[in-house]
Amino acid sequence: MRVLIDTTYAARAPQSGTAVYLENLVAQLRAGHEVEVHTAANERRAAPAGGGAGSARNAAVDTWWSEVELPRLARRVKAQVIHHALPARAHGRAIPQVVTVYDLAFEVLPGMFDRRFATYAHLTYRQAAVAAEGVIAISQTTAREVTQRWRVPESRITVARLGPGQELPEVPARARTHFLYVGDSEPRKDLATLLVAYAEYRRGDVLDPRELVLAGDVEDPGLAGVRVERSVDRARLAELYAGAVALVHPSVYEGFGLTLLEAMRVGTPVIAAANEAALEVGAEAFAAYPPGDRAALAARLGRLGADVTERERLAAAGRAQAATFSWAECARAHVGAYSLALSARRRRV
C-alpha cells in the first residue's frame, strides 16, 4: 500500500507535538513492510499571521495545496491513500483520504480561541472529517468527541494512541531543583493558574521554595522564583526533565497529553490537571488536581517539593505507565486506518 502523508505542519512547527507525531509515525511506517510511505510539505506555507490579510493568504495557499498540489503529487507517486495530518481534504478526488484529529478544543472551549479561527475550524475541520474515508483520533477522548460533536460514525474512526513522546538523550542523574512547565501560553494550557498557584506555594510554609522553569514560547511573567527558557532543544529539555522535582501540566483540556507521557518516560514525576484525556493517558501515575483549582495545585507543589518518597513513587508509576504506549503500535493502528479507507472507497465505487 502506498500512502502520501502531508508533513507541512511539522516543517512549519518542528518543535510541536504534531511534528513529534509525524516524525515517529513516518519512521515506524518505513521500518515495517506493509506501507510504502511518501511525504510532502507545502514549502510556500508561511507562519500563522494572526488574522487579517496574512491569514487570508495562508488560507488560499492551504486550499491550493490541498486541492491541487497534494493530489498531483499523489498521482505522481501512485499513492493509494492521502493522509492529511490535520483535518483537510481535496474535494472530488478519486484517492481515498484519511485525516488526523488531535482534539476539538475550539469546539469545547471556543471562548479560548480567536472567534474567526474557531468559526473556520468548526466549518472546515468538521467538513474534512465528515468527508474523509478514515478518521484517526489520538485518544478515546477525541474519538468520542468526534462522534458526538461532528456525528462521524464510529465505524470510520480509528483510535491510534500516540507513543511516549520524543526521543531524548540520556543525561546523568542530578539533584531535583525546580518545577518545570513545558509548552506555550495558549489559554487552555492554563499557565495563569500555575503562576498564581506557584506564588501561593512560595508564600506558604516552605523554607527553601523550588524554582519554576517555564520552557517554551512564553513571556517572562516577572515573578519571584520564575525563570523562562524560550529556546529549548532536545538536549536541554532532557536536562530540564532530569533536574525537575516535577513536570507541572495545568492544561484544562487536551486531546492526548504527549508532554505528560514524555516526562513519565524519563522518570520525572508529574502534577497535572485531571482533564479527561490526561486521566485516560496518565491513569493513576500522576498527582492529579481539579482543573483550574489554584489552591489544590499549590498544595500539590508543596507536597511534591518536600516529599522524596512520593516523588519516587510517582516516578516509578510514570515509567510503568509510559511503557504501555508505543510508536510501533501507533503506526500499526494507522495501517489499519489506511486499509479501512481503501475498503470504504471500493464500497462507494
LINRATA-V44972 format. One record per residue. N is the residue number from 1. RES is the residue in one small letter. NEAR is the number of other C-alpha atoms within 8 Angstrom. Layout:
BEGIN
N_RES_NEAR + N_RES_NEAR
END
This chain:
BEGIN
1_m_7 + 2_r_11 + 3_v_13 + 4_l_14 + 5_i_12 + 6_d_12 + 7_t_11 + 8_t_11 + 9_y_11 + 10_a_13 + 11_a_9 + 12_r_9 + 13_a_8 + 14_p_9 + 15_q_7 + 16_s_8 + 17_g_7 + 18_t_9 + 19_a_13 + 20_v_13 + 21_y_9 + 22_l_11 + 23_e_8 + 24_n_10 + 25_l_12 + 26_v_9 + 27_a_8 + 28_q_11 + 29_l_14 + 30_r_10 + 31_a_6 + 32_g_7 + 33_h_7 + 34_e_7 + 35_v_11 + 36_e_10 + 37_v_11 + 38_h_9 + 39_t_8 + 40_a_11 + 41_a_9 + 42_n_7 + 43_e_5 + 44_r_5 + 45_r_10 + 46_a_7 + 47_a_5 + 48_p_7 + 49_a_9 + 50_g_6 + 51_g_8 + 52_g_7 + 53_a_6 + 54_g_10 + 55_s_11 + 56_a_9 + 57_r_8 + 58_n_12 + 59_a_8 + 60_a_8 + 61_v_10 + 62_d_9 + 63_t_8 + 64_w_9 + 65_w_10 + 66_s_12 + 67_e_11 + 68_v_9 + 69_e_9 + 70_l_11 + 71_p_13 + 72_r_8 + 73_l_9 + 74_a_12 + 75_r_8 + 76_r_7 + 77_v_7 + 78_k_7 + 79_a_13 + 80_q_12 + 81_v_14 + 82_i_15 + 83_h_12 + 84_h_13 + 85_a_13 + 86_l_7 + 87_p_13 + 88_a_11 + 89_r_11 + 90_a_9 + 91_h_5 + 92_g_4 + 93_r_7 + 94_a_4 + 95_i_9 + 96_p_13 + 97_q_13 + 98_v_16 + 99_v_16 + 100_t_13 + 101_v_13 + 102_y_9 + 103_d_8 + 104_l_11 + 105_a_10 + 106_f_11 + 107_e_8 + 108_v_6 + 109_l_9 + 110_p_11 + 111_g_6 + 112_m_8 + 113_f_10 + 114_d_8 + 115_r_8 + 116_r_7 + 117_f_8 + 118_a_12 + 119_t_8 + 120_y_9 + 121_a_10 + 122_h_10 + 123_l_8 + 124_t_10 + 125_y_11 + 126_r_11 + 127_q_8 + 128_a_12 + 129_a_13 + 130_v_9 + 131_a_7 + 132_a_12 + 133_e_13 + 134_g_15 + 135_v_14 + 136_i_14 + 137_a_15 + 138_i_15 + 139_s_14 + 140_q_9 + 141_t_11 + 142_t_15 + 143_a_14 + 144_r_8 + 145_e_10 + 146_v_11 + 147_t_11 + 148_q_8 + 149_r_6 + 150_w_9 + 151_r_8 + 152_v_11 + 153_p_7 + 154_e_7 + 155_s_4 + 156_r_10 + 157_i_13 + 158_t_13 + 159_v_11 + 160_a_13 + 161_r_11 + 162_l_14 + 163_g_11 + 164_p_13 + 165_g_11 + 166_q_7 + 167_e_4 + 168_l_8 + 169_p_7 + 170_e_5 + 171_v_7 + 172_p_5 + 173_a_6 + 174_r_6 + 175_a_5 + 176_r_8 + 177_t_9 + 178_h_12 + 179_f_13 + 180_l_15 + 181_y_11 + 182_v_10 + 183_g_10 + 184_d_8 + 185_s_9 + 186_e_6 + 187_p_8 + 188_r_9 + 189_k_13 + 190_d_13 + 191_l_10 + 192_a_6 + 193_t_11 + 194_l_12 + 195_l_8 + 196_v_9 + 197_a_12 + 198_y_11 + 199_a_10 + 200_e_10 + 201_y_13 + 202_r_9 + 203_r_7 + 204_g_6 + 205_d_5 + 206_v_9 + 207_l_4 + 208_d_4 + 209_p_8 + 210_r_9 + 211_e_10 + 212_l_12 + 213_v_12 + 214_l_14 + 215_a_14 + 216_g_12 + 217_d_9 + 218_v_11 + 219_e_5 + 220_d_7 + 221_p_5 + 222_g_5 + 223_l_6 + 224_a_5 + 225_g_7 + 226_v_12 + 227_r_9 + 228_v_11 + 229_e_9 + 230_r_9 + 231_s_7 + 232_v_10 + 233_d_6 + 234_r_8 + 235_a_9 + 236_r_8 + 237_l_10 + 238_a_12 + 239_e_9 + 240_l_9 + 241_y_12 + 242_a_14 + 243_g_12 + 244_a_13 + 245_v_14 + 246_a_13 + 247_l_16 + 248_v_11 + 249_h_12 + 250_p_14 + 251_s_13 + 252_v_12 + 253_y_10 + 254_e_12 + 255_g_13 + 256_f_15 + 257_g_10 + 258_l_11 + 259_t_8 + 260_l_13 + 261_l_14 + 262_e_12 + 263_a_13 + 264_m_15 + 265_r_13 + 266_v_9 + 267_g_11 + 268_t_15 + 269_p_15 + 270_v_17 + 271_i_15 + 272_a_14 + 273_a_14 + 274_a_11 + 275_n_12 + 276_e_9 + 277_a_13 + 278_a_15 + 279_l_10 + 280_e_10 + 281_v_9 + 282_g_12 + 283_a_9 + 284_e_7 + 285_a_10 + 286_f_13 + 287_a_10 + 288_a_8 + 289_y_12 + 290_p_9 + 291_p_10 + 292_g_9 + 293_d_9 + 294_r_10 + 295_a_8 + 296_a_9 + 297_l_11 + 298_a_12 + 299_a_9 + 300_r_11 + 301_l_11 + 302_g_10 + 303_r_8 + 304_l_12 + 305_g_10 + 306_a_6 + 307_d_8 + 308_v_8 + 309_t_6 + 310_e_8 + 311_r_12 + 312_e_9 + 313_r_8 + 314_l_13 + 315_a_13 + 316_a_9 + 317_a_11 + 318_g_18 + 319_r_12 + 320_a_8 + 321_q_12 + 322_a_12 + 323_a_9 + 324_t_6 + 325_f_11 + 326_s_10 + 327_w_12 + 328_a_9 + 329_e_11 + 330_c_13 + 331_a_12 + 332_r_9 + 333_a_11 + 334_h_11 + 335_v_10 + 336_g_9 + 337_a_14 + 338_y_11 + 339_s_8 + 340_l_11 + 341_a_14 + 342_l_12 + 343_s_8 + 344_a_9 + 345_r_10 + 346_r_7 + 347_r_6 + 348_r_5 + 349_v_4
END
